[in-house]
Amino acid sequence: MKKQKFTRNYKGSFPISKRSPKSVEEKLEVVRLLLNQEQSLTQLSKQYQVDDQTIQSWKMK
């Protein structure tokens, strides 16, 4: 039986994603607010803690 190797980060612990997954409903709400010009892209980005480019990609889908 082979032992599985894990890559550790510089602090010795396993890397954890900083992303917090957004539900489809949350994404739709953000895009709806943006399209209806109820909030700016910058405001939504800060409020939902998501990068501007991420919101733009949701909008394109």
Secondary structure, DSSP 8 states (H G I E B T S, - for coil): ---------TTSS----------HHHHHHHHHHHHTTSS-HHHHHHHHT--HHHHHHHHH-
